Amino acid sequence: MQYNVCMKIAHILCALSLAIAARAAGKPEEFKTSAGTLTMTPIQHAGLMLQAGGQVVQIDPAQGSYDGFPAADLILITDIHGDHLSAPTIAKLKKASTVIVAPEAVAKSVTGTTILKNGDTKSFGAWSIEAIPMYNLTRGPSAGQLYHDKGRGNGYVITYGGLRMYVAGDTENIPEMRALKNIDVAFIPMNLPYTMTPEEAAAAVKAFKPKIVYPYHYMGSDLKVFETALNGSGIEVRFRDWYAR
């Protein structure tokens, strides 16, 4: 009798935990690939989760609550800043077999990291991960300094079942972004002073022409300006609220 009561309580607590996780995340979206369905869930600020083939990929799990989320098979970190890198959150999502992929600057504070430098590509099972430069061209805290130096952080092109998703990280409208090819889905930042204006972000997107683009990491930006700048481009703009939680 007591055992059954305990089991019922455990199930209730588990359900509550999953409900909290669902509220903490945005609405999942599905994409068809040659290897099956890939689900993308926006989390908060720069965090998002990909699920496909029974595996979980977490990208920049740093802000918001990750209570109740499934353990990650792969964690991608773009940069050392606290809105992208959170050791306690990584520890919460990590299991014995979890692979953490990050630039060398991140590896200095996260043990066991698989380092990808700008331009490197590596496969993890069905996932292919390419590290793309992310950096500031002009913006920084003072003269002669940049918020993000070239080579320190990574954006990522993530390929699964032929679907190519680009997560830009903190960057301005850099040549490496404009030169990207065959991107199906892109996540583009646009907040000042750290990345771009909506107009600059739209100009970057027009250059490499993803099929679908999501503004993310956009606190304080006017997303309507971004959308208007892409009118007639043939690029689908999708909005999700990364800040409601």
C-alpha positions as CSV (number, residue, x, y, z in Angstrom):
1,M,0.0,0.0,0.0
2,Q,2.7,2.4,1.0
3,Y,4.8,1.4,-2.0
4,N,1.8,2.2,-4.4
5,V,1.3,5.6,-2.8
6,C,5.0,6.4,-3.2
7,M,4.8,5.4,-6.8
8,K,1.8,7.5,-7.5
9,I,3.5,10.5,-5.9
10,A,6.6,9.9,-8.0
11,H,4.5,9.8,-11.1
12,I,2.8,13.0,-10.2
13,L,6.1,14.7,-9.4
14,C,7.5,13.5,-12.8
15,A,4.5,14.9,-14.6
16,L,4.8,18.2,-12.9
17,S,8.4,18.4,-13.7
18,L,7.7,17.7,-17.4
19,A,5.0,20.3,-17.4
20,I,7.3,22.9,-15.9
21,A,9.9,22.0,-18.6
22,A,7.2,22.5,-21.3
23,R,6.3,25.9,-20.0
24,A,10.0,26.9,-19.7
25,A,10.4,26.1,-23.4
26,G,8.7,27.5,-26.5
27,K,6.4,25.5,-28.8
28,P,8.4,22.7,-30.6
29,E,8.5,22.7,-34.4
30,E,9.1,19.7,-36.6
31,F,11.2,19.5,-39.8
32,K,11.2,16.6,-42.2
33,T,14.6,15.1,-43.1
34,S,15.8,12.1,-45.0
35,A,16.6,10.4,-41.6
36,G,13.2,11.2,-40.1
37,T,11.6,14.1,-38.2
38,L,13.8,16.6,-36.4
39,T,12.1,18.6,-33.6
40,M,13.4,22.1,-32.6
41,T,12.4,23.6,-29.3
42,P,13.3,27.2,-28.4
43,I,14.3,27.6,-24.8
44,Q,15.5,31.0,-23.7
45,H,17.7,33.8,-25.1
46,A,20.2,31.8,-27.1
47,G,19.2,28.3,-26.0
48,L,17.5,25.7,-28.2
49,M,17.1,22.0,-28.2
50,L,17.1,19.6,-31.2
51,Q,15.7,16.1,-31.1
52,A,16.0,13.5,-33.8
53,G,16.7,9.7,-34.0
54,G,16.2,9.3,-30.3
55,Q,19.0,11.8,-29.5
56,V,19.0,15.2,-27.9
57,V,21.2,18.1,-28.8
58,Q,21.3,21.2,-26.5
59,I,22.8,24.4,-27.9
60,D,24.0,27.1,-25.4
61,P,22.0,25.8,-22.4
62,A,22.6,28.7,-20.1
63,Q,19.5,30.8,-19.4
64,G,16.2,29.7,-18.1
65,S,15.2,26.5,-16.1
66,Y,16.2,23.2,-17.6
67,D,14.5,21.2,-14.9
68,G,12.7,18.2,-16.4
69,F,14.5,18.3,-19.7
70,P,15.9,15.0,-21.1
71,A,19.6,14.4,-20.7
72,A,21.6,15.6,-23.7
73,D,23.6,13.3,-26.1
74,L,25.4,16.3,-27.5
75,I,25.9,19.8,-26.1
76,L,27.1,22.7,-28.3
77,I,28.6,25.8,-26.7
78,T,29.3,28.9,-28.8
79,D,31.2,31.2,-26.4
80,I,32.5,31.9,-22.9
81,H,30.0,34.6,-22.0
82,G,27.5,33.7,-19.2
83,D,24.4,33.9,-21.5
84,H,25.9,31.0,-23.5
85,L,28.0,29.1,-21.0
86,S,26.6,27.8,-17.7
87,A,28.6,25.0,-16.0
88,P,25.7,24.2,-13.6
89,T,23.2,23.8,-16.4
90,I,25.7,21.6,-18.4
91,A,26.0,19.4,-15.3
92,K,22.2,19.2,-15.0
93,L,21.9,18.0,-18.7
94,K,25.0,15.8,-18.9
95,K,25.1,12.1,-18.6
96,A,28.1,9.7,-18.8
97,S,28.0,9.5,-22.6
98,T,27.3,13.2,-23.3
99,V,29.7,14.8,-25.8
100,I,30.3,18.5,-25.3
101,V,31.5,20.5,-28.3
102,A,33.0,23.9,-28.0
103,P,35.8,26.3,-28.9
104,E,39.1,26.1,-27.1
105,A,38.2,29.1,-24.9
106,V,35.2,27.2,-23.5
107,A,37.3,24.0,-23.0
108,K,39.4,25.8,-20.4
109,S,36.5,25.9,-18.0
110,V,34.5,22.8,-19.1
111,T,36.5,19.6,-18.7
112,G,36.2,16.8,-21.2
113,T,35.2,19.2,-24.1
114,T,35.7,18.1,-27.7
115,I,37.3,21.2,-29.2
116,L,36.3,22.5,-32.7
117,K,38.1,25.4,-34.1
118,N,36.7,27.7,-36.7
119,G,36.4,25.7,-40.0
120,D,36.6,22.3,-38.3
121,T,33.9,19.7,-39.1
122,K,33.2,16.6,-37.1
123,S,30.5,13.9,-37.1
124,F,28.8,12.6,-34.0
125,G,26.7,9.6,-35.1
126,A,24.0,11.0,-37.5
127,W,24.9,14.6,-36.7
128,S,27.5,16.6,-38.6
129,I,28.8,19.7,-36.8
130,E,30.8,22.5,-38.6
131,A,32.3,25.3,-36.6
132,I,31.7,28.7,-38.3
133,P,33.5,31.9,-37.1
134,M,31.5,34.3,-35.0
135,Y,32.9,37.7,-34.1
136,N,32.5,41.4,-34.0
137,L,33.7,43.6,-36.8
138,T,33.5,47.0,-35.1
139,R,31.6,46.8,-31.8
140,G,33.3,46.5,-28.5
141,P,33.4,47.9,-24.9
142,S,36.1,50.5,-25.7
143,A,38.4,51.7,-28.5
144,G,40.5,48.9,-29.8
145,Q,38.5,46.1,-28.1
146,L,35.8,43.9,-29.4
147,Y,33.0,42.0,-27.6
148,H,33.9,38.9,-29.5
149,D,37.3,38.4,-31.1
150,K,37.7,36.4,-34.2
151,G,38.6,32.7,-33.5
152,R,37.4,32.7,-29.9
153,G,33.8,31.5,-30.4
154,N,31.9,29.2,-32.8
155,G,28.7,29.5,-34.7
156,Y,27.6,26.1,-36.0
157,V,26.2,24.5,-39.1
158,I,24.4,21.4,-37.9
159,T,23.4,18.8,-40.5
160,Y,21.0,15.9,-39.8
161,G,19.4,13.8,-42.6
162,G,20.4,16.4,-45.2
163,L,18.8,19.3,-43.2
164,R,21.3,22.1,-42.6
165,M,20.7,24.4,-39.6
166,Y,22.9,27.4,-38.9
167,V,23.2,28.8,-35.3
168,A,25.1,32.0,-35.7
169,G,26.1,32.7,-32.0
170,D,27.1,36.3,-31.2
171,T,28.3,37.8,-34.4
172,E,28.0,40.8,-36.8
173,N,27.5,40.6,-40.5
174,I,30.7,38.8,-41.2
175,P,32.0,37.5,-44.6
176,E,31.9,33.8,-43.4
177,M,28.2,34.1,-42.7
178,R,27.4,35.8,-46.0
179,A,29.3,33.0,-47.8
180,L,27.3,30.1,-46.4
181,K,25.5,27.9,-48.9
182,N,22.4,25.6,-48.8
183,I,21.2,26.6,-45.3
184,D,17.6,25.4,-44.6
185,V,17.1,27.0,-41.2
186,A,19.1,29.9,-39.6
187,F,19.0,31.4,-36.1
188,I,20.3,35.0,-36.2
189,P,21.1,37.4,-33.3
190,M,20.3,41.1,-33.4
191,N,20.8,42.9,-30.2
192,L,23.0,45.9,-29.5
193,P,25.6,46.6,-28.5
194,Y,26.8,43.0,-28.8
195,T,25.8,41.8,-32.3
196,M,23.8,43.5,-35.0
197,T,20.9,45.8,-35.7
198,P,17.8,44.3,-37.3
199,E,18.8,46.0,-40.6
200,E,22.3,44.5,-40.5
201,A,20.9,41.1,-39.6
202,A,18.5,41.2,-42.6
203,A,21.4,42.2,-44.9
204,A,23.4,39.2,-43.7
205,V,20.4,36.9,-44.2
206,K,19.8,38.2,-47.7
207,A,23.4,37.3,-48.6
208,F,23.2,33.6,-47.8
209,K,19.5,33.1,-48.3
210,P,18.3,30.4,-45.9
211,K,14.9,29.0,-46.5
212,I,13.7,29.9,-43.0
213,V,15.1,32.3,-40.5
214,Y,14.4,32.7,-36.8
215,P,15.5,35.9,-34.9
216,Y,17.0,34.8,-31.5
217,H,19.2,36.5,-29.0
218,Y,17.2,39.6,-29.9
219,M,16.4,41.3,-26.5
220,G,15.5,45.0,-27.1
221,S,15.4,44.7,-30.9
222,D,12.5,45.7,-33.2
223,L,11.8,42.4,-35.0
224,K,9.3,44.1,-37.3
225,V,12.1,46.0,-38.8
226,F,13.9,42.7,-39.5
227,E,10.8,41.2,-41.1
228,T,10.1,44.3,-43.2
229,A,13.6,44.3,-44.5
230,L,13.2,40.7,-45.7
231,N,9.8,41.3,-47.5
232,G,10.0,40.0,-51.0
233,S,13.2,38.1,-50.5
234,G,11.6,34.6,-50.6
235,I,13.0,33.9,-47.1
236,E,10.4,32.8,-44.5
237,V,10.7,34.7,-41.2
238,R,9.5,32.8,-38.1
239,F,9.1,34.5,-34.8
240,R,9.3,32.7,-31.5
241,D,9.3,34.3,-28.0
242,W,12.7,33.5,-26.4
243,Y,11.9,35.9,-23.5
244,A,8.4,35.0,-22.2
245,R,9.7,32.6,-19.5
